[in-house]
C-alpha cells in the first residue's frame, strides 16, 4: 500500500529525475557531525534517499532535504523509486553497488528485507528525544516511522444524494441497499481484509486472514465490480470522472479528488493503515550520515511540514501541534479518523504475500 501507486511488482528500477537539493534552510535542530566529515568532499558528503516520487518529492525537499543540509552540511538527494523495491535493494547489497543509501519504505517491505537476510541496517543506537517518544508501533530495530497511509473507501455524494450513504465495509459489499458502480484493487492487500470485515470478522480477530472465508465473501461481489484498479492514479481518476460510484483507495488519492472539487466523500470506518518509514541499506558506506538524517527527520515539526503536499498522517503525534486545523482533519492519524483504524499486519504479509497473491490472481481468472 502507498500513495503513488501501491501495486507490488518486481521490475527494473524506475528512477525519476534526480532532485539535487541545494540552498540553505533554517534549521530548528542543531546536529553535531563527527569532525572528520568536515574534511570530506561535497560528493562524499551526499546521501541518496529513495522516496515514492510524486508529491513526496517537493514535500520532502522542503521539510527534510534543504534544512538537513543547512544544519549538517550533508546533502540528502531525493530519488524516486518504484513501489516496494525489495528486489532492487537486495541486488544493491549483493553486488555492493549502492544506487541508494537509504529509503522510505513500508513496514511490510522492511520486514521482508530484514527477515530475508538482513538487507537493511540495524538502527539500534539511533536515538533522540523524538525517536524515544515515537509510538512503539511506529518503530522497530530496523525501521523508524515517518508517515501513515490508509486504505479507506470513497463514494460519489451525488449518487447517494438524499439517500443513506455507505459507511462501512459491509455497506460497500451490500449492492442491494447501496447500488452503484464499484471498483476494487486488483491485489490481495487490503482487499481480503475488506471482505472479512464486511463478513463480520471483528477487527481484533482479522489476522491471520481466513482465506477461504475472504474469497467466499468476494464471490458475492465479484460480478458487481466494474473496474479492478492497479494503480493509485487510476483509482483517483475513476472517482474524479464518476466512472465508478464507490471505490476503496488510499486516503491521499481520495483527498486529492475532493480538493479538486469532485463530489466525493471519504468513509474512515475501519480504515486499514500502514506506516512508511526510514531504513538504511545494508553495507552502504554512508550509513552514519543516514543515521543523522533519520534523527533529523523524526522531528515532529519536520513531519508536519510535508503534510501540505500529501494527505498522509505524520507518525509522531506531536506533529499535530504545528499542523493547521483544516489540514489536520484530512489526515489518517487525526484522532477522529484514526479511532476505528486497523493496523495492516505487515508481518503476516511479509510471510504470505507470494502464496496469497497467487491464489488471488487465480481467483480473478476463475
N, C-alpha and C positions, 0 to 999 in steps of 0.2 A: 504494500500500500504506500502511496505517497502522492504528492500533489501534482506532479507534472506528467503523469502517465505511469501508473504503478503496475505494469504488467511484468511479471518475472520472465525474462528471456535471456538467453546466453548468446552473445554475438560479439562482433568486433566493437572496439571502443568507439563510441560516438562522442567526439570531443568538439565542443563549440569553440568559438574563437577564444583565445587565451586572454583573460582580463588582467592585464598587468596594472596593478593598483599603485598609483603614485600620489604624492601630495601629502600634506600634513593634515592632521585632525587633532581635535582637542582630547587629550587623554584624561579619563577620570580615574584610572588606576595606574599607579606608578609601579613598574616592574623593574627589578634589578637583574640584568642579564650577567652571566659569567663574564669576567674581564676579557677572556680570550676571544669572545665574539667580536669585540671592537677591532680585532686585528684581521678579521675575515673580510674578503672582498664582497662587493654588493651581490654578486652572483651566489656566493656561498651563504650569504645571509638572506636566503629566499626559500620559502617552503611552498609547495604546491598542494592546494586543498581542493579535493573533489566536492562538488555540490550537484544537486539535481538540475541545475540550469533554470531557465525561465525567470520568474520573479525573484527566485532566491539570489540571483546574480547581483542585482542592484541593491537589494536589501542587505546582503552580506557585505557588500563593498562599503556601504555607509556605516553599518553597525559594527563590523569587525575589522575588515582589512585596513582601511585607512587609519583608524585610531590605533590599531595594533602597531603599525609601522611607526607612527608618531611616538608611541610610548616606548618601543623597544629597539627601533632601528631595523627590525626584521621585516622583510616584505613577505606578506602572505598573498599568494596568487590564486585566485579562484578559477577553477576549470570545470566546465560542465561535463558530466559523465553519465552514461546510460544508467537506467534504474537497476538497483540490486546487483552491482558489478562484482559479485563474489568470484567468478571465474577469472576475471581480469586481475583482481588483486592477488589471487593465488599464483597467476602467471608472473606477476611482478616479483613476488617473493621467491618463487622457484628459480627465476632467471637472474635475480638481483638487478633488475632493470626497472628503476622506480620512476614511472611516469608521474605518480602522485606520492606525496609523503604521508598524507593523512586524508581522511574522508569523512563527510557527513553520510551516515548510513542508518538504515532502520535497525532496530534492536534485533529483528529476525536475521538480518544479514550478518550482524556482528556475532550473534550466537553461532551461526553456521561456520563463520571463519575461525572462531575460537575452537569449536568442537572438532573441526576437520583437520586440526593440526596447528592451532595457534598461529594463524596467519596475520594476526594483529598483536600489537604490543600490550603487555600488562600495563595498567595505569595505576598500579599500587604506588603510593608515594606522591601521586599527583593530587595535591590538595590545596585548598584555600578556604577561607570562611564561607564563600558562596557555594563551593562544592560540598562542604560539610553540611550546609543547610538545604541542599538539593534533596527532594524526596527520595526515599530509598528505591522506589520503583522506577526512578529515572536514571539510575546509575548502577554499574557493577564493576568488576575488576578490569574490564576491557572496553567499557562504554560509558560515556558521560553525556547525559541528555541535553539537547538544545531546544527541541520543539516537539509538539504533539500534533498529529493529524488524525482525523477521524472519518470513518465512513458512516454517513447518515443517509436519509433519503430526502429528496426534494420533490415538490409537486407543483403543478400549474394552478395558481389560485383562481384563474378564470374558469378552469374546468370544474372546480368544486365551489364556485361562487353560489351562495345560497344553499349549499349542501354541507353536510358534515365532511370535514376534510380528514384524510388519513393521518393517523398519529403514531401508530405502532407497526412493527413488522407483521403482526397478524393482520392489520388493516391492509398492508401492502399486498399480502397474499390473498386477500378477500376480494376477488374480482367481481363478485356479485354485488356487494354493497358499495364498493368503491371502483366503479368501472372506469376504464381509461387505458390508453396505450402505455405499455410498460417496457422498460429496458432493464437489463441486469448486466453485471460484469461477467465477461467471459473468462472467468478464473475462479478457482475454488476459494481463494482467500476472501473472507467476509461473506461470500455468497452462501456457503454451507452454514455459517453461524446464523445468518439471517433466516434461513429455512428452519433451523432448530428453534430459534426464538419465536418465530411465527407459529411453530407447532406446540409451544407452551413449555419449552425447556427453561427452567429458571437460570438466571444469569450466572449464579454461582455453581451451576451444575453443567455448564456448557462444554467444558473440556474434561477429558478427551472427547472429541467430537464423535457422536453416534452416527457414523456414516450411512448406515442403512436407513436410519430414520430421516436423515437430512435429504437423501436422494429420493426417498418416498414422498417427502413434502414437496420437493422440487418438481416431481412428476405432476403435481396438481396444478402447477402454474406454467409449465413449460410451453404449452401451446399458446399461452397468452402473452409471451414475451416477444415483442415486436423486433427488438434490437438487442443483440449481445455486444456490448461495447468492449473495446480493447485498449482504450487509452483515455487519460483524463480530459484531453481537449475534446475528444469525441463526446464524452458524457456531457460536458458543458454545452456543446453545440446542440445536442439533442433537446436539452431543456430550453435553450435560448430561442431556437426556431419553432418550438412547440411540436416537434416531430413526435415526442412522447409526452405523456401527462404526468408520469411519476417514474422516478429513477433513483436507485442507490448510487451514490458517488461521494467523492471526497469533499469535505465541507468547503474548502477553499474554492473548488470548482463551482459549487453551487453559489457561494457568496459572490464570486465574480459576475455570474449571470444576474444576480439580484442587483448588484451595484451598477450594472449596465442598464437597469430599468426593466428587465423582463418580469412578468407577473409570476414570480416563483417564491416559494417559502420553504423553509427547512423544518423537518421534524428531527429533534435531537434525542428522542426517547430511545434508550438502549443503543446509542451510537457506539461503534466499535473503534477504540482508539489504539494507537501505537505511537511509539516515540522514535524520533530520529536524533542521533547524537554523534559525538566525535569519536573516532577511532584512529589509531596510528598504525600504519602499515609496517608489519614486522621487518626489522632489519634496515629500515631507512637510516641513512647516516645523519639525518636531521631530526631524529626523534626528540632530542632535548628542546629544540626550538618549537616543535609541535606541542610539547607539554606546556610550554609557556603560552602558546596560543590558546590551548584549552582553558587554562586558568583565567586568561583574559576574557574569553568568550562567555564563560558561565556567569559573569556579572549580570544580575537581573536587568540593569538599565540597558545593557547591550542587547539582551534578548528582547526587551521591549521595543527597542529602536526599529528592528526589522519587521515588526508586525504591521507597519504602514504599507509594506509591499505585498504581503501574502497573509491570508487569514488563518494561519496556523497558530496554535497556542504556545506560549513560552513554557518551557519545562519548569522554570523556577517561579513559584507563586509570588515572590516579591516583585516580579516584573510588573504586576498589575498596579503597583504603586505609581508607575510613571506612564501607564497607558491610558489614553483618554477614554471616557465612559462609552462613547459611541463605538469606538473600535473594540473595546473590551467585550461588548455584548455579542460580537460576531465570532469570537474565538472559542475553540472547543474546550479549553481549560477554564473558561469563565465559569464560576460556581454554578449558575443556573443551568448551563449547558452540560456540565460535567457530572451532575448529581446522579444520573442514571447510566452514565457511560460504563462500558465494559472493556477491560483491557484485553486486546487480542493476545493470545498466548504464543509469543514468539518461539519459545522452546518447543512447543508442540509442532509448529510449522517447520522449524529447522529440521526436526527429525522425520516429519511425514510429508513434506512438500512434494517430493517426486512421485511417490506412490499414489497420493490423493489426487494430484494433478492428472496423472494417467487415467485414473478412474473417472474423473470429471470429464475429461476430453472424450472418453469412450461413451459416457452418458449423453453428451451433447449430440453424438452421432447416431445414437440408438433411436 
